[in-house]
């Protein structure tokens, strides 16, 4: 995925996820419904961090952290038809205390990008207090 020159530089972490365009993810035109992409984007973000050894907090965990989405932008480049297979590639960059996830979907049928997305998340503690510094456990798995 191309990143504008003013975008934060991605870290070396990379995760890929294979998925099918299922009938329940399509619209009346037989292509992936625009809203269906958001669940896969979330899955890509979670899987990237889990693959690095990050353990997500359980609800109500006192020492836990949550990563709410504060901004999300999707660029729809071409449709992904029912029956297509997609590869979701996820990278992460830092911008201060924010994590910026840079993601793209590659169609196996056309070998072209269908969607590019940028998602910004912040870290909050169990009391939903914004953390203006990344938790040490997150810094370690990001290699910082």
Order of alpha helices (4+ residues) and beta strands (2+ residues): beta-alpha-beta-beta-beta-beta-beta-beta-alpha
